[in-house]
């Protein structure tokens, strides 16, 4: 006797992924150092984001685990911990950031009080004929500058030591080195009673200005995640749940799938659910970007975070906690903000070698000026100015802050961008391939007629077709099933069901052995079913979809269906074409229907009867011709074509499957949102280019000026602080992105 077959053991995936929250980073060089250290570990592929202070790490489970990754970061002189996607983690992170901000603010206030007298002295030096006249006694300058240098400036020594101990160098090394030289020179001159200038005001002012810049940068960076914080605030704290015949308020974390909950007028929906009683209109703009309220009634779904505007709704919870659409949006945007755009690679390479190069330039400036002028004091001042002005912060922030703001703004518009690569590539698209059903059309086709042959009745043909199509996911199949159920037809049982993707289905009745084939006319002809083209083609020419039904190898009937074109599709196609994007329709429907719909919305290139493999081949042909190709589909049926494109868009799905399948998910049923996503990508790429230009230009111009003595250390410190803040503020202007305004500007 044979025993039961052994149950296969499913091994854990060989590759793991973890997000690490990093501590101790002060500039892009820190991020480059941590990334280099992590990538040296066997089986690790890491990307560090300076703006979000996180590392996304893919690793081989056979060689390394999360603890080993944290240990590697610690050896580099920084802190790390595993980041957990939970409300408690976010609250803890918020508390940590608040405490850090308060500490920084106290230190800044202390530094300003101690440095204020130096400001008066420096102002007096600007007067005609004042020279380097000192208003403050040197012992007072020493007393004021020393706590600023070593108490307030302690953070630079600690950060610099950690970086050097880990084998790298960062901004802290530059600041600590430059200010220490200025303070040490001044202290030796003061204590030794030498007749030389002192630069206590430079060391104190530099520390204060750097802290001021850091404070402004911290506040500005906090605003970059405002979109995500706004999404998190959409859900209420409690839900009105019906249990044991009573309505009680329970914490959101205690709601489980299957609970009945009530949403009153003016309240936010607590979890994803299905309406079982009541009707209302809901404001879904915070999730989809659609400004008009949406009517919802029994049997339709509601999403966590949307607002019930008038009626009372009783619903069944279907998605709670991390399974809600809102949680998926927050998770997806968080992941996107932790990724890197290809354009960032140059900045990363520069940041990795920046500090050693700057130190070498400072030493060269010191030696060169001393040799030319014979003045070691002037040489020292120039070297300090070089060290201070050459902060790589702006370089490290240029790309990630724009990515953070851009993806956050996209989430507010109902455009979910999976990663920075998709965000960058969407702006480069030259060709957009669109599916017909559910993309250009509404995706809810209706049966318009049943044409019978071979002596069958209309109800007989419809019942057999619906029985077979119950196992299919295509919108045309679902429309046939809906029509049969609306008529109350009894559906025969089917066995041996099989589907040919995008073409048709095969099966056999459970009793009587009736062989069934349902699908496109081309599919039936391929199954050796004789087709009377003269009876079928007029329906195709009218723009209707035709589904043939064959019983026992003979054509029994043809079901015609029509799917209304979305009211916004023609305008959306016109917008895309105005953006110099060629739109191509590839449809599995018959060619006549595809061409009719394409003509109605203004698409010049359309092909019908396309199989999934055919769509993939056409996309490959376009890419081989040098086009950057985007594909718009439903995220499920068009999966092969979506995967073949440079950028994939899932439109109108709003489901976890679509979010995971596509590079960019459009939450509202509107092709115009694809045009919005492309404009947002172009706006973000423009900001990234601007930021990188500012960052590179700042250093390319600033370092030589400092080396040649045209910038004092104090001015260099102010410029360094301003550079980082300017890059962040420039990126923050993306928060005001409006698709309509961007389209009008692009059209000019």
KEKETI-197069 format. One line per field, with one value per residue (C-alpha): residue number from 0; x, y, z; residue in three letters. Coordinates in steps of 0.2 Angstrom, whole numbers, plus 5000, padded with zeros to 4 digits. Layout:
<rs>
i: [NUM;...] .
X: [X;...] .
Y: [Y;...] .
Z: [Z;...] .
aa: [ALA;...] .
</rs>
This chain:
<rs>
i: [0;1;2;3;4;5;6;7;8;9;10;11;12;13;14;15;16;17;18;19;20;21;22;23;24;25;26;27;28;29;30;31;32;33;34;35;36;37;38;39;40;41;42;43;44;45;46;47;48;49;50;51;52;53;54;55;56;57;58;59;60;61;62;63;64;65;66;67;68;69;70;71;72;73;74;75;76;77;78;79;80;81;82;83;84;85;86;87;88;89;90;91;92;93;94;95;96;97;98;99;100;101;102;103;104;105;106;107;108;109;110;111;112;113;114;115;116;117;118;119;120;121;122;123;124;125;126;127;128;129;130;131;132;133;134;135;136;137;138;139;140;141;142;143;144;145;146;147;148;149;150;151;152;153;154;155;156;157;158;159;160;161;162;163;164;165;166;167;168;169;170;171;172;173;174;175;176;177;178;179;180;181;182;183;184;185;186;187;188;189;190;191;192;193;194;195;196;197;198;199;200;201;202;203;204;205;206;207;208;209;210;211;212;213;214;215;216;217;218;219;220;221;222;223;224;225;226;227;228;229;230;231;232;233;234;235;236;237;238;239;240;241;242;243;244;245;246;247;248;249;250;251;252;253;254;255;256;257;258;259;260;261;262;263;264;265;266;267;268;269;270;271;272;273;274;275;276;277;278;279;280;281;282;283;284;285;286;287;288;289;290;291;292;293;294;295;296;297;298;299;300;301;302;303;304;305;306;307;308;309;310;311;312;313;314;315;316;317;318;319;320;321;322;323;324;325;326;327;328;329;330;331;332;333;334;335;336;337;338;339;340;341;342;343;344;345;346;347;348;349;350;351;352;353;354;355;356;357;358;359;360;361;362;363;364;365;366;367;368;369;370;371;372;373;374;375;376;377;378;379;380;381;382;383;384;385;386;387;388;389;390;391;392;393;394;395;396;397;398;399;400;401;402;403;404;405;406;407;408;409;410;411;412;413;414;415;416;417;418;419;420;421;422;423;424;425;426;427;428;429;430;431;432;433;434;435;436;437;438;439;440;441;442;443;444;445;446;447;448;449;450;451;452;453;454;455;456;457;458;459;460;461;462;463;464;465;466;467;468;469;470;471;472;473;474;475;476;477;478;479;480;481;482;483;484;485;486;487;488;489;490;491;492;493;494;495;496;497;498;499;500;501;502;503;504;505;506;507;508;509;510;511;512;513;514;515;516;517;518;519;520;521;522;523;524;525;526;527;528;529;530;531;532;533;534;535;536;537;538;539;540;541;542;543;544;545;546;547;548;549;550;551;552;553;554;555;556;557;558;559;560;561;562;563;564;565;566;567;568;569;570;571;572;573;574;575;576;577;578;579;580;581;582;583;584;585;586;587;588;589;590;591;592;593;594;595;596;597;598;599;600;601;602;603;604;605;606;607;608;609;610;611;612;613;614;615;616;617;618;619;620;621;622;623;624;625;626;627;628;629;630;631;632;633;634;635;636;637;638;639;640;641;642;643;644;645;646;647;648;649;650;651;652;653;654;655;656;657;658;659;660;661;662;663;664;665;666;667;668;669;670;671;672;673;674;675;676;677;678;679;680;681;682;683;684;685;686;687;688;689;690;691;692;693;694;695;696;697;698;699;700;701;702;703;704;705;706;707;708;709;710;711;712;713;714;715;716;717;718;719;720;721;722;723;724;725;726;727;728;729;730;731;732;733;734;735;736;737;738;739;740;741;742;743;744;745;746;747] .
X: [5000;5007;5007;5002;5014;5026;5022;5036;5045;5045;5062;5063;5068;5087;5086;5080;5077;5077;5076;5088;5086;5103;5110;5125;5125;5129;5132;5133;5150;5143;5130;5143;5154;5140;5134;5152;5154;5138;5141;5158;5148;5146;5129;5124;5117;5113;5107;5109;5097;5105;5088;5078;5092;5088;5097;5088;5098;5095;5105;5109;5101;5114;5128;5122;5107;5101;5112;5127;5122;5119;5136;5144;5137;5143;5161;5159;5156;5137;5121;5108;5092;5079;5065;5048;5033;5021;5012;5022;5038;5033;5028;5045;5053;5043;5048;5066;5066;5057;5070;5084;5077;5074;5092;5099;5088;5095;5113;5110;5102;5118;5129;5120;5121;5140;5144;5134;5148;5159;5145;5147;5166;5165;5153;5165;5179;5169;5170;5182;5200;5195;5206;5207;5203;5198;5184;5184;5199;5207;5204;5185;5186;5195;5181;5167;5174;5180;5163;5156;5171;5171;5154;5142;5155;5157;5145;5158;5172;5161;5155;5172;5180;5167;5169;5188;5187;5177;5190;5181;5179;5164;5158;5161;5180;5180;5171;5181;5198;5194;5188;5201;5215;5207;5204;5221;5230;5221;5223;5242;5244;5233;5241;5259;5256;5261;5258;5247;5229;5217;5202;5191;5177;5179;5179;5164;5154;5157;5151;5135;5132;5134;5122;5110;5111;5108;5093;5085;5089;5081;5065;5064;5068;5054;5042;5047;5037;5021;5011;5014;5010;4994;4989;4993;4981;4966;4961;4951;4958;4942;4929;4910;4909;4893;4896;4883;4870;4878;4887;4904;4919;4935;4953;4957;4970;4956;4946;4946;4941;4923;4918;4902;4906;4896;4902;4891;4890;4906;4916;4931;4930;4941;4946;4943;4926;4910;4894;4880;4867;4864;4870;4880;4893;4911;4926;4940;4951;4964;4967;4963;4965;4948;4940;4921;4912;4909;4892;4892;4879;4876;4888;4901;4918;4924;4942;4950;4953;4939;4926;4907;4898;4880;4871;4875;4884;4885;4899;4909;4927;4937;4955;4962;4979;4992;4980;4971;4974;4979;4992;4998;5000;5010;5021;5023;5028;5040;5048;5049;5057;5071;5076;5089;5087;5100;5104;5111;5125;5137;5134;5137;5153;5159;5153;5163;5180;5175;5182;5200;5201;5195;5208;5222;5216;5216;5234;5239;5231;5240;5257;5255;5249;5263;5276;5269;5266;5277;5263;5258;5243;5235;5239;5231;5215;5213;5215;5202;5190;5192;5188;5173;5165;5167;5152;5145;5128;5120;5127;5119;5102;5100;5092;5083;5074;5066;5062;5053;5043;5039;5033;5023;5014;5010;5002;4991;4986;4982;4998;5008;5026;5035;5053;5064;5069;5051;5049;5064;5060;5042;5048;5058;5044;5042;5029;5014;5005;4988;4976;4958;4946;4947;4959;4952;4935;4926;4930;4912;4906;4887;4879;4870;4864;4864;4864;4860;4864;4862;4845;4849;4840;4847;4845;4853;4869;4870;4869;4882;4894;4891;4894;4911;4916;4913;4931;4938;4944;4942;4930;4920;4919;4912;4900;4893;4891;4882;4870;4865;4863;4852;4841;4840;4847;4853;4871;4877;4892;4909;4924;4941;4941;4955;4960;4970;4976;4968;4959;4946;4941;4938;4928;4916;4899;4899;4885;4882;4900;4896;4912;4912;4923;4920;4931;4936;4932;4951;4952;4937;4944;4960;4950;4943;4926;4918;4913;4901;4910;4896;4885;4899;4909;4894;4894;4913;4912;4900;4913;4905;4915;4910;4912;4909;4901;4904;4895;4902;4913;4899;4896;4880;4880;4889;4887;4890;4896;4899;4910;4908;4923;4928;4922;4939;4949;4949;4955;4968;4975;4976;4986;4998;5001;5004;5018;5026;5021;5015;5000;4998;4983;4986;4970;4965;4948;4944;4953;4938;4932;4950;4951;4934;4938;4955;4947;4934;4948;4961;4973;4982;4990;4979;4980;4967;4967;4983;4988;4998;5014;5010;5009;5026;5033;5027;5034;5050;5050;5047;5061;5073;5069;5075;5058;5056;5040;5027;5013;4995;4985;4975;4990;4984;4978;4992;5006;5018;5016;5018;5034;5041;5039;5052;5038;5022;5006;4991;4976;4960;4964;4967;4971;4985;4989;4990;5001;5013;5013;5015;5029;5016;4998;4984;4971;4957;4949;4955;4969;4972;4981;4994;4998;4998;5011;5022;5021;5026;5040;5047;5045;5054;5068;5069;5071;5084;5094;5093;5099;5113;5119;5117;5127;5141;5142;5143;5158;5166;5166;5167;5182;5194;5188;5192;5209;5213;5208;5192;5181;5184;5180;5165;5158;5162;5153;5137;5138;5140;5124;5114;5119;5110;5095;5093;5093;5079;5069;5070;5064;5050;5042;5036;5023;5014;5014;4997;4995;4984;4996;5011;5002;4998;5016;5022;5011;5018] .
Y: [5000;5017;5030;5048;5058;5068;5086;5097;5108;5126;5134;5152;5164;5164;5183;5194;5213;5224;5243;5250;5267;5275;5287;5298;5303;5322;5323;5313;5307;5298;5290;5285;5277;5267;5261;5256;5246;5237;5232;5225;5211;5195;5194;5212;5225;5241;5258;5272;5287;5302;5312;5299;5292;5275;5260;5248;5231;5216;5201;5183;5174;5160;5172;5186;5192;5209;5208;5206;5221;5232;5227;5232;5249;5250;5246;5261;5272;5274;5267;5256;5247;5237;5249;5241;5247;5250;5265;5262;5263;5279;5287;5282;5290;5306;5307;5304;5317;5330;5327;5329;5345;5352;5348;5356;5372;5373;5372;5385;5397;5395;5397;5413;5421;5418;5423;5439;5449;5443;5449;5467;5466;5459;5473;5486;5478;5482;5501;5511;5510;5498;5484;5469;5480;5470;5478;5463;5459;5444;5435;5438;5432;5416;5414;5416;5405;5390;5384;5387;5377;5362;5361;5367;5360;5343;5335;5339;5330;5315;5313;5316;5303;5290;5293;5292;5277;5268;5272;5287;5306;5317;5335;5334;5331;5346;5357;5351;5352;5370;5377;5369;5376;5394;5392;5383;5397;5411;5402;5400;5419;5424;5414;5417;5436;5436;5451;5442;5442;5430;5422;5417;5426;5414;5398;5403;5410;5395;5383;5394;5396;5378;5374;5387;5379;5362;5368;5376;5360;5349;5360;5360;5341;5338;5346;5334;5320;5331;5321;5305;5312;5319;5302;5294;5306;5301;5286;5289;5283;5272;5262;5260;5241;5231;5216;5206;5217;5233;5247;5250;5260;5250;5255;5254;5240;5229;5229;5212;5207;5202;5215;5225;5244;5260;5276;5291;5307;5318;5303;5295;5277;5267;5252;5245;5237;5233;5242;5231;5244;5262;5274;5290;5300;5299;5311;5300;5314;5311;5294;5296;5314;5315;5331;5326;5315;5297;5289;5273;5260;5243;5230;5243;5245;5259;5263;5268;5287;5292;5304;5300;5316;5312;5296;5282;5267;5249;5239;5223;5225;5217;5225;5230;5236;5234;5226;5242;5252;5267;5257;5250;5268;5273;5258;5260;5279;5275;5262;5274;5288;5276;5271;5280;5288;5284;5302;5301;5290;5304;5313;5297;5294;5312;5311;5295;5304;5322;5325;5318;5328;5344;5341;5339;5355;5364;5358;5364;5381;5383;5378;5388;5404;5403;5400;5414;5428;5422;5425;5409;5418;5422;5404;5397;5407;5402;5384;5385;5394;5379;5366;5376;5379;5362;5354;5340;5341;5350;5336;5322;5331;5336;5320;5312;5327;5330;5311;5312;5328;5321;5304;5312;5325;5310;5301;5316;5316;5297;5293;5280;5279;5263;5268;5283;5274;5274;5292;5297;5286;5291;5309;5301;5292;5294;5281;5276;5259;5258;5243;5247;5238;5247;5260;5270;5262;5261;5243;5237;5231;5226;5212;5221;5206;5187;5181;5162;5149;5130;5131;5137;5149;5165;5160;5143;5151;5164;5150;5139;5154;5160;5143;5142;5160;5159;5154;5168;5186;5195;5210;5203;5186;5194;5204;5188;5180;5196;5196;5177;5180;5195;5184;5171;5158;5141;5138;5120;5113;5113;5102;5102;5121;5129;5147;5154;5171;5185;5174;5162;5147;5129;5116;5102;5100;5089;5079;5075;5078;5094;5102;5121;5134;5153;5167;5178;5174;5171;5160;5149;5148;5142;5129;5123;5130;5136;5154;5164;5180;5188;5187;5192;5206;5220;5219;5221;5236;5244;5245;5231;5216;5199;5183;5167;5152;5135;5119;5102;5110;5121;5139;5140;5159;5176;5188;5206;5218;5236;5246;5264;5275;5285;5303;5309;5298;5309;5324;5313;5307;5325;5330;5315;5320;5338;5332;5324;5306;5294;5284;5267;5255;5237;5227;5209;5214;5212;5224;5233;5237;5243;5255;5262;5266;5273;5284;5290;5296;5302;5288;5286;5269;5254;5235;5222;5204;5206;5191;5195;5188;5199;5215;5210;5208;5225;5233;5225;5231;5249;5248;5241;5256;5268;5272;5274;5264;5265;5253;5256;5241;5234;5227;5209;5204;5214;5208;5202;5218;5229;5219;5222;5241;5254;5260;5251;5260;5251;5262;5262;5246;5253;5235;5227;5217;5232;5241;5227;5224;5241;5254;5267;5264;5277;5276;5284;5278;5291;5290;5309;5304;5295;5312;5319;5306;5310;5329;5326;5315;5329;5342;5331;5328;5346;5350;5336;5344;5361;5355;5345;5360;5372;5359;5356;5375;5380;5369;5371;5390;5391;5380;5390;5407;5401;5394;5411;5421;5429;5421;5423;5408;5416;5420;5402;5395;5406;5400;5382;5383;5392;5379;5365;5375;5381;5364;5358;5373;5372;5354;5359;5369;5353;5353;5366;5355;5357;5345;5358;5372;5361;5356;5374;5378;5363;5368;5386] .
Z: [5000;4995;5009;5007;4997;5007;5010;5001;5013;5007;5011;5017;5003;5001;5000;5014;5015;5030;5033;5045;5055;5056;5069;5069;5051;5048;5029;5013;5016;5031;5020;5008;5021;5029;5011;5007;5024;5022;5004;5009;5019;5009;5000;5004;4993;5002;4998;5011;5010;5020;5019;5027;5038;5033;5024;5013;5013;5003;5010;5008;5023;5021;5025;5036;5047;5053;5069;5058;5047;5063;5069;5053;5054;5072;5067;5055;5069;5068;5076;5067;5072;5062;5057;5060;5050;5064;5073;5088;5078;5070;5087;5094;5079;5081;5100;5096;5082;5094;5108;5096;5089;5107;5111;5095;5099;5116;5110;5096;5109;5120;5105;5099;5117;5118;5100;5100;5107;5092;5080;5087;5085;5067;5063;5069;5059;5043;5047;5036;5042;5057;5051;5063;5078;5093;5104;5116;5128;5122;5139;5136;5119;5125;5139;5126;5112;5122;5128;5110;5103;5115;5123;5109;5096;5105;5092;5079;5088;5092;5075;5067;5079;5074;5056;5057;5068;5055;5042;5034;5035;5035;5037;5056;5052;5042;5054;5069;5060;5054;5070;5081;5070;5072;5091;5094;5085;5094;5111;5108;5103;5118;5132;5125;5123;5105;5094;5081;5076;5084;5076;5091;5082;5067;5077;5088;5073;5062;5075;5078;5059;5056;5070;5063;5046;5054;5063;5048;5038;5051;5051;5032;5031;5043;5031;5017;5025;5028;5015;5024;5041;5034;5027;5044;5052;5041;5051;5067;5084;5087;5077;5081;5081;5083;5095;5104;5098;5105;5097;5106;5103;5101;5098;5079;5083;5090;5075;5066;5048;5049;5062;5058;5060;5059;5050;5054;5044;5045;5052;5043;5039;5051;5041;5023;5022;5012;5014;5020;5024;5020;5006;5006;4997;5002;5000;4993;4988;5001;4994;4975;4972;4965;4971;4968;4981;4976;4979;4988;4992;4999;4991;4987;4996;5007;5011;5027;5029;5017;5024;5025;5020;5024;5027;5040;5034;5041;5035;5036;5039;5025;5028;5045;5051;5038;5026;5022;5006;5017;5025;5009;5002;5017;5016;4997;4998;5013;5002;4987;4998;5003;4986;4975;4958;4944;4943;4961;4957;4952;4968;4978;4970;4973;4991;4994;4991;4995;5012;5009;4993;5003;5016;5003;4995;5012;5015;4997;5000;5016;5009;4993;5001;5014;5000;4990;5003;5017;5029;5039;5047;5030;5024;5040;5037;5019;5024;5038;5025;5013;5027;5032;5016;5008;5017;5006;5014;5000;4988;4999;5000;4982;4976;4991;4997;4980;4979;4996;4992;4975;4980;4995;4983;4972;4986;4989;4971;4971;4961;4971;4965;4969;4968;4963;4947;4941;4946;4936;4921;4920;4915;4900;4892;4873;4870;4881;4877;4884;4886;4880;4893;4910;4904;4890;4893;4909;4911;4914;4898;4896;4885;4871;4862;4860;4842;4840;4827;4825;4832;4849;4860;4867;4885;4881;4873;4887;4901;4893;4890;4908;4915;4907;4910;4929;4931;4920;4926;4910;4911;4896;4904;4920;4910;4903;4920;4927;4912;4915;4934;4931;4920;4933;4922;4929;4925;4921;4931;4922;4923;4915;4914;4905;4899;4885;4892;4883;4870;4877;4888;4886;4896;4897;4906;4921;4914;4896;4891;4881;4874;4876;4868;4872;4866;4852;4834;4831;4846;4839;4822;4830;4838;4821;4824;4807;4808;4797;4795;4786;4801;4813;4805;4805;4824;4825;4813;4824;4838;4848;4856;4850;4860;4851;4859;4852;4858;4853;4839;4831;4832;4843;4846;4847;4862;4858;4872;4873;4885;4886;4884;4899;4898;4902;4890;4875;4885;4893;4877;4870;4886;4883;4865;4870;4881;4866;4870;4857;4863;4856;4860;4861;4864;4865;4858;4839;4828;4822;4840;4845;4830;4833;4851;4846;4834;4846;4859;4847;4847;4830;4832;4838;4836;4841;4844;4854;4865;4881;4872;4857;4868;4876;4858;4853;4868;4865;4847;4852;4865;4852;4841;4855;4863;4882;4884;4898;4899;4907;4912;4926;4935;4934;4917;4908;4920;4906;4896;4912;4917;4899;4899;4906;4917;4922;4927;4935;4933;4944;4953;4971;4976;4985;4970;4959;4971;4971;4953;4945;4946;4948;4954;4949;4962;4952;4937;4925;4912;4915;4931;4921;4913;4930;4935;4920;4924;4942;4937;4925;4939;4951;4939;4936;4954;4956;4942;4949;4966;4959;4949;4965;4975;4963;4958;4976;4979;4962;4965;4984;4987;4975;4982;4999;4995;4986;5001;4994;5008;5026;5037;5044;5027;5022;5037;5033;5015;5020;5031;5017;5004;5012;5017;4999;4992;5004;5002;4983;4984;4995;4981;4974;4988;4977;4962;4953;4937;4928;4931;4926;4910;4905;4908;4897;4883;4882] .
aa: [UNK;UNK;UNK;UNK;UNK;UNK;UNK;UNK;UNK;UNK;UNK;UNK;UNK;UNK;UNK;UNK;UNK;UNK;UNK;UNK;UNK;UNK;UNK;UNK;UNK;UNK;UNK;UNK;UNK;UNK;UNK;UNK;UNK;UNK;UNK;UNK;UNK;UNK;UNK;UNK;UNK;UNK;UNK;UNK;UNK;UNK;UNK;UNK;UNK;UNK;UNK;UNK;UNK;UNK;UNK;UNK;UNK;UNK;UNK;UNK;UNK;UNK;UNK;UNK;UNK;UNK;UNK;UNK;UNK;UNK;UNK;UNK;UNK;UNK;UNK;UNK;UNK;UNK;UNK;UNK;UNK;UNK;UNK;UNK;UNK;UNK;UNK;UNK;UNK;UNK;UNK;UNK;UNK;UNK;UNK;UNK;UNK;UNK;UNK;UNK;UNK;UNK;UNK;UNK;UNK;UNK;UNK;UNK;UNK;UNK;UNK;UNK;UNK;UNK;UNK;UNK;UNK;UNK;UNK;UNK;UNK;UNK;UNK;UNK;UNK;UNK;UNK;UNK;UNK;UNK;UNK;UNK;UNK;UNK;UNK;UNK;UNK;UNK;UNK;UNK;UNK;UNK;UNK;UNK;UNK;UNK;UNK;UNK;UNK;UNK;UNK;UNK;UNK;UNK;UNK;UNK;UNK;UNK;UNK;UNK;UNK;UNK;UNK;UNK;UNK;UNK;UNK;UNK;UNK;UNK;UNK;UNK;UNK;UNK;UNK;UNK;UNK;UNK;UNK;UNK;UNK;UNK;UNK;UNK;UNK;UNK;UNK;UNK;UNK;UNK;UNK;UNK;UNK;UNK;UNK;UNK;UNK;UNK;UNK;UNK;UNK;UNK;UNK;UNK;UNK;UNK;UNK;UNK;UNK;UNK;UNK;UNK;UNK;UNK;UNK;UNK;UNK;UNK;UNK;UNK;UNK;UNK;UNK;UNK;UNK;UNK;UNK;UNK;UNK;UNK;UNK;UNK;UNK;UNK;UNK;UNK;UNK;UNK;UNK;UNK;UNK;UNK;UNK;UNK;UNK;UNK;UNK;UNK;UNK;UNK;UNK;UNK;UNK;UNK;UNK;UNK;UNK;UNK;UNK;UNK;UNK;UNK;UNK;UNK;UNK;UNK;UNK;UNK;UNK;UNK;UNK;UNK;UNK;UNK;UNK;UNK;UNK;UNK;UNK;UNK;UNK;UNK;UNK;UNK;UNK;UNK;UNK;UNK;UNK;UNK;UNK;UNK;UNK;UNK;UNK;UNK;UNK;UNK;UNK;UNK;UNK;UNK;UNK;UNK;UNK;UNK;UNK;UNK;UNK;UNK;UNK;UNK;UNK;UNK;UNK;UNK;UNK;UNK;UNK;UNK;UNK;UNK;UNK;UNK;UNK;UNK;UNK;UNK;UNK;UNK;UNK;UNK;UNK;UNK;UNK;UNK;UNK;UNK;UNK;UNK;UNK;UNK;UNK;UNK;UNK;UNK;UNK;UNK;UNK;UNK;UNK;UNK;UNK;UNK;UNK;UNK;UNK;UNK;UNK;UNK;UNK;UNK;UNK;UNK;UNK;UNK;UNK;UNK;UNK;UNK;UNK;UNK;UNK;UNK;UNK;UNK;UNK;UNK;UNK;UNK;UNK;UNK;UNK;UNK;UNK;UNK;UNK;UNK;UNK;UNK;UNK;UNK;UNK;UNK;UNK;UNK;UNK;UNK;UNK;UNK;UNK;UNK;UNK;UNK;UNK;UNK;UNK;UNK;UNK;UNK;UNK;UNK;UNK;UNK;UNK;UNK;UNK;UNK;UNK;UNK;UNK;UNK;UNK;UNK;UNK;UNK;UNK;UNK;UNK;UNK;UNK;UNK;UNK;UNK;UNK;UNK;UNK;UNK;UNK;UNK;UNK;UNK;UNK;UNK;UNK;UNK;UNK;UNK;UNK;UNK;UNK;UNK;UNK;UNK;UNK;UNK;UNK;UNK;UNK;UNK;UNK;UNK;UNK;UNK;UNK;UNK;UNK;UNK;UNK;UNK;UNK;UNK;UNK;UNK;UNK;UNK;UNK;UNK;UNK;UNK;UNK;UNK;UNK;UNK;UNK;UNK;UNK;UNK;UNK;UNK;UNK;UNK;UNK;UNK;UNK;UNK;UNK;UNK;UNK;UNK;UNK;UNK;UNK;UNK;UNK;UNK;UNK;UNK;UNK;UNK;UNK;UNK;UNK;UNK;UNK;UNK;UNK;UNK;UNK;UNK;UNK;UNK;UNK;UNK;UNK;UNK;UNK;UNK;UNK;UNK;UNK;UNK;UNK;UNK;UNK;UNK;UNK;UNK;UNK;UNK;UNK;UNK;UNK;UNK;UNK;UNK;UNK;UNK;UNK;UNK;UNK;UNK;UNK;UNK;UNK;UNK;UNK;UNK;UNK;UNK;UNK;UNK;UNK;UNK;UNK;UNK;UNK;UNK;UNK;UNK;UNK;UNK;UNK;UNK;UNK;UNK;UNK;UNK;UNK;UNK;UNK;UNK;UNK;UNK;UNK;UNK;UNK;UNK;UNK;UNK;UNK;UNK;UNK;UNK;UNK;UNK;UNK;UNK;UNK;UNK;UNK;UNK;UNK;UNK;UNK;UNK;UNK;UNK;UNK;UNK;UNK;UNK;UNK;UNK;UNK;UNK;UNK;UNK;UNK;UNK;UNK;UNK;UNK;UNK;UNK;UNK;UNK;UNK;UNK;UNK;UNK;UNK;UNK;UNK;UNK;UNK;UNK;UNK;UNK;UNK;UNK;UNK;UNK;UNK;UNK;UNK;UNK;UNK;UNK;UNK;UNK;UNK;UNK;UNK;UNK;UNK;UNK;UNK;UNK;UNK;UNK;UNK;UNK;UNK;UNK;UNK;UNK;UNK;UNK;UNK;UNK;UNK;UNK;UNK;UNK;UNK;UNK;UNK;UNK;UNK;UNK;UNK;UNK;UNK;UNK;UNK;UNK;UNK;UNK;UNK;UNK;UNK;UNK;UNK;UNK;UNK;UNK;UNK;UNK;UNK;UNK;UNK;UNK;UNK;UNK;UNK;UNK;UNK;UNK;UNK;UNK;UNK;UNK;UNK;UNK;UNK;UNK;UNK;UNK;UNK;UNK;UNK;UNK;UNK;UNK;UNK;UNK;UNK;UNK;UNK;UNK;UNK;UNK;UNK;UNK;UNK;UNK;UNK;UNK;UNK;UNK;UNK;UNK;UNK;UNK;UNK;UNK;UNK] .
</rs>
